[in-house]
Amino acid sequence: MADNYGKGRLIYKLLILVLTAALIGSIYYPKTLWDKEAKNVDLSHYRMSNIYNAELQYHYFHESYTDSLAELVEFIKTDSSYRAYVNGLFSKSLASVIAKFDSMQVLQDDLDAFINTISPIDTVMIDSLGIRVDDLAWGVRHLRDEMQIISDRMKNHPCSPIDILESAREVVERKDFFMSFKKVKNYVAKNQVAGALSATQETRENYDLILQRLHATVENLDNIFTKVDSLYYCPTSRKAYKLSVIDTSVIKRVVIESPIDSAYIAEIESDFLKSTIGALKVKNHGNINNGEKSWDEKSGK
C-alpha cells in the first residue's frame, strides 16, 4: 500500500509538472508567435520601402521604372555609375563633417587651455571666452544642419545606414549638449575653473560619441550595395514581393505589394499549432503605390 501511495504521489507530481509546463507554454508560445509576426510586419514595411527607394534610383539612371525585382536588385548591387554616385554623394559629405568635428575637438582643447589662464577680474578675457564658446556652439549647430541634409538625401536610397547617422545627429539635438556650453560660461563667471573644465569634458565626450557614429555610418555605406538581396522576400511568407509598373498614359506608377494572399492566410489558419494553439493571425502587409504607403493611411498619417 505504501509503495502504491508513493507511486500515486509521483504520478500526481508529474501531472502537476506537465500541466504547469502546458500552462506556461500556452502563455508564451502565442506571445512568441505574435511578437515574431509583429517584427515581420515592420521588417516587411522596411523592405518594401527600400524596394521603392531602389526604384527611385533606377528611374534616376534609366528614366524609367522596372517591374523586375531581380533586375532592380542587380542594378543596385552592380551598377558602377550608381556606386560612384553614392560614394560621391555621401562619402565625401560625411568625410567633411567628420573633419569638421575633429577640428571642433582641437578648438575644445584650446578652450581648456584658455580657461586655465583666465583671471576672474579680467573682463576682457571672460568676454573673449564667451565669444569662443558661442562660436563652438554655432559650429555644432551648423554641423547638425549638414548632417540633416545628408540624412534627407539618404532617405531615398535603399538599405542606407540612415539610422546610424540619425543617432549621431540626435546627440547634437540633446539639450544637455548645448547646456554644457552655457555651463562653461557660468562656471568661469563664478571663478569655478574645475566646474568649467568638467563641462568641457562633457562636450568632448559628446564629440567622441558623434564621431564614433559618423565613422560607423561611413563603414556601413556598403549596405546600400550588399544588403539588397534581403529585399526579395517577405519575412513571413518567404515569397517574393510583387513589383509592377502601371502606365496610365498620363503617368507611370510603380507598385510594391506584399505577397501574402488568401491562400497563405488559409494555410496558417489550417495549422493547428500556429492558429489554434498559438492564436496567430496573419494579414497582408500592405503595399506602396507610387510612394503612398497603405500602412501610413491606416494609421492616419
C-alpha positions in Angstrom: 0.0 0.0 0.0 2.8 2.4 0.9 4.5 1.7 -2.4 1.3 2.4 -4.4 0.8 5.5 -2.4 4.3 6.7 -3.2 3.7 5.9 -6.9 0.5 7.8 -6.7 2.2 10.9 -5.3 4.9 10.7 -8.0 2.3 10.5 -10.8 0.4 13.4 -9.2 3.6 15.5 -9.1 4.4 14.6 -12.7 0.9 15.6 -13.7 1.3 18.9 -12.0 4.6 19.5 -13.8 3.0 18.6 -17.2 0.1 20.9 -16.6 2.3 23.7 -15.4 4.5 23.3 -18.5 1.4 23.3 -20.6 0.1 26.5 -18.9 3.4 28.3 -19.4 3.6 27.1 -23.0 0.0 28.3 -23.7 1.1 31.8 -22.5 4.5 32.1 -24.0 4.0 30.2 -27.3 1.3 32.5 -28.7 3.2 35.6 -27.5 6.4 34.3 -29.2 4.4 33.9 -32.5 2.7 37.3 -32.2 6.0 39.1 -31.4 7.7 37.5 -34.3 4.9 38.4 -36.7 4.9 42.0 -35.4 8.6 42.2 -36.1 8.0 40.6 -39.5 5.4 43.3 -40.4 7.8 46.1 -39.5 10.6 44.4 -41.5 8.3 43.8 -44.4 7.4 47.5 -44.5 11.1 48.4 -44.3 11.8 46.1 -47.2 9.0 47.4 -49.4 10.1 51.0 -48.6 13.6 50.1 -49.7 12.3 48.5 -52.9 10.6 51.8 -53.7 13.8 53.7 -52.9 15.7 51.4 -55.3 13.1 52.1 -58.0 13.7 55.9 -57.5 17.4 55.3 -58.1 16.8 53.1 -61.1 14.5 55.7 -62.5 17.1 58.4 -61.9 19.6 56.5 -64.1 17.3 55.0 -66.7 14.4 57.5 -66.8 12.0 54.5 -66.4 10.9 52.0 -63.8 11.3 48.3 -63.9 8.8 45.6 -63.0 11.6 43.1 -62.5 12.7 42.7 -58.9 15.8 40.8 -59.9 16.8 43.5 -62.4 16.3 46.2 -59.8 18.3 44.4 -57.1 21.1 43.6 -59.7 21.2 47.3 -60.6 21.7 48.4 -57.0 24.3 45.7 -56.4 26.5 46.1 -59.5 25.9 49.3 -61.4 29.2 51.1 -61.3 27.6 54.5 -62.1 25.3 54.2 -59.2 28.1 53.1 -56.8 30.1 56.2 -57.9 27.1 58.4 -57.4 26.5 57.1 -53.9 30.2 57.4 -52.9 30.3 61.0 -54.3 27.1 62.0 -52.6 27.7 60.5 -49.1 31.4 59.5 -48.6 32.7 63.0 -49.3 30.0 64.8 -47.4 30.5 62.5 -44.3 34.3 62.9 -44.5 33.8 66.6 -44.5 31.6 66.5 -41.4 34.0 64.2 -39.6 36.9 66.5 -40.4 35.0 69.5 -39.0 34.1 67.6 -35.8 37.8 66.7 -35.5 38.6 70.4 -35.7 35.9 71.2 -33.1 37.8 68.9 -30.7 41.0 70.8 -31.3 39.2 74.1 -30.6 37.8 72.5 -27.4 41.4 71.6 -26.3 42.4 75.2 -27.0 39.4 76.4 -24.9 40.5 74.3 -22.0 44.0 75.8 -22.1 42.5 79.3 -22.3 40.2 78.6 -19.3 43.2 77.8 -17.1 44.7 81.3 -17.9 41.6 83.3 -17.1 41.6 85.7 -14.2 38.2 86.3 -12.6 38.7 90.0 -12.7 39.8 90.2 -16.3 36.6 91.1 -18.1 38.3 91.2 -21.5 39.4 87.5 -21.2 35.9 86.5 -19.9 34.3 88.2 -22.8 36.7 86.5 -25.1 35.8 83.2 -23.6 32.1 83.9 -24.2 32.8 84.5 -27.8 34.8 81.3 -28.2 32.1 79.2 -26.5 29.4 80.8 -28.7 31.5 80.1 -31.8 31.8 76.5 -30.8 28.0 76.2 -30.2 27.3 77.8 -33.5 29.7 75.4 -35.2 27.9 72.4 -33.7 24.6 73.8 -34.9 25.9 74.2 -38.4 27.2 70.6 -38.4 23.9 69.4 -37.2 22.3 71.0 -40.2 24.9 69.4 -42.5 24.0 66.0 -41.0 20.3 66.7 -41.6 21.0 67.4 -45.3 22.9 64.1 -45.6 20.2 62.3 -43.8 17.5 63.7 -46.0 19.4 62.5 -49.1 19.9 59.0 -47.6 16.2 58.5 -47.2 15.9 58.0 -51.0 18.5 55.2 -51.1 17.8 51.5 -50.2 19.4 49.9 -47.2 21.2 53.2 -46.3 22.7 53.4 -42.8 20.4 56.4 -42.0 19.6 55.0 -38.6 23.3 55.3 -37.6 23.6 58.8 -39.0 20.4 59.8 -37.2 21.8 58.5 -33.9 24.8 60.8 -34.4 22.6 63.8 -35.2 20.4 63.1 -32.2 23.4 63.6 -29.9 23.6 67.2 -31.2 19.9 67.6 -30.7 20.1 66.8 -27.0 19.6 69.7 -24.7 22.4 68.7 -22.4 24.9 69.1 -25.3 24.2 72.9 -25.7 23.7 73.2 -21.9 27.4 72.2 -21.4 28.4 75.3 -23.4 26.4 77.5 -21.1 27.7 75.8 -18.1 31.3 76.7 -19.1 30.5 80.4 -19.2 28.6 80.3 -15.9 31.3 78.4 -14.1 34.0 80.8 -15.3 31.9 83.8 -14.3 31.8 82.3 -10.8 35.6 81.6 -10.9 35.0 77.8 -10.7 37.6 76.6 -13.1 37.1 72.9 -12.2 33.4 73.1 -13.0 34.1 74.8 -16.3 36.6 72.1 -17.3 34.2 69.4 -16.3 31.6 70.9 -18.6 34.1 71.0 -21.5 34.8 67.3 -20.8 31.1 66.6 -21.2 31.2 68.3 -24.6 34.3 66.4 -25.6 32.6 63.1 -24.7 29.7 64.1 -26.9 32.1 64.8 -29.8 33.6 61.3 -29.3 30.1 59.7 -29.5 29.2 61.7 -32.6 32.4 60.8 -34.3 32.1 57.2 -33.4 28.6 57.1 -35.0 29.7 59.1 -38.1 32.6 56.6 -38.7 30.1 53.8 -38.3 27.9 55.4 -40.9 30.8 55.5 -43.3 31.7 51.9 -42.6 28.1 50.8 -43.3 27.6 52.7 -46.6 28.3 49.5 -48.4 24.9 48.2 -47.0 23.4 50.0 -49.9 25.0 47.6 -52.3 25.3 44.4 -50.3 22.1 44.1 -48.4 19.6 44.5 -51.2 19.3 40.7 -51.6 17.2 40.8 -48.5 14.6 42.8 -50.4 13.5 39.9 -52.4 11.3 38.1 -49.9 8.6 38.8 -47.4 9.9 37.6 -43.9 6.6 36.0 -43.1 5.7 34.0 -46.2 9.2 33.8 -47.7 7.6 34.7 -51.1 8.9 37.4 -53.4 7.3 40.8 -53.3 5.1 41.8 -56.2 6.5 44.6 -58.3 4.6 46.2 -61.1 4.7 49.3 -63.2 1.3 50.8 -64.2 1.3 53.0 -67.3 -1.8 55.2 -67.4 -0.5 57.1 -70.4 -0.6 60.2 -68.2 1.8 58.9 -65.6 3.7 55.8 -64.8 3.2 54.4 -61.3 5.3 51.8 -59.5 3.5 49.5 -57.1 5.1 47.2 -54.5 2.8 44.6 -52.9 3.0 42.1 -50.1 2.9 38.6 -51.4 0.7 37.3 -48.6 -2.6 36.2 -50.2 -5.7 34.4 -49.2 -4.1 31.0 -49.9 -1.2 31.7 -47.5 -3.6 33.0 -44.8 -5.8 29.9 -45.2 -2.6 27.8 -44.8 -1.8 29.5 -41.5 -5.5 29.1 -40.3 -5.3 25.4 -41.0 -2.1 25.0 -39.0 -3.2 23.6 -35.6 -0.1 24.8 -33.7 0.0 28.3 -35.1 -3.7 29.0 -35.5 -5.4 27.0 -32.7 -2.7 26.8 -30.0 -0.8 30.0 -31.0 -3.9 32.0 -32.0 -1.7 33.5 -34.8 -3.5 35.9 -37.2 -1.7 36.8 -40.4 -2.7 39.6 -42.7 -1.4 41.0 -45.9 1.4 43.5 -45.1 0.0 46.2 -47.4 1.5 48.0 -50.4 3.3 51.1 -51.7 1.5 52.7 -54.6 3.6 55.4 -56.2 5.1 56.4 -52.9 1.9 56.2 -50.9 2.2 53.6 -48.1 -1.0 51.8 -47.3 0.0 51.3 -43.6 0.5 55.1 -43.3 -3.0 55.7 -44.5 -4.4 53.2 -41.9 -2.5 54.8 -39.1 -3.9 58.2 -40.1 -0.5 59.6 -41.1 
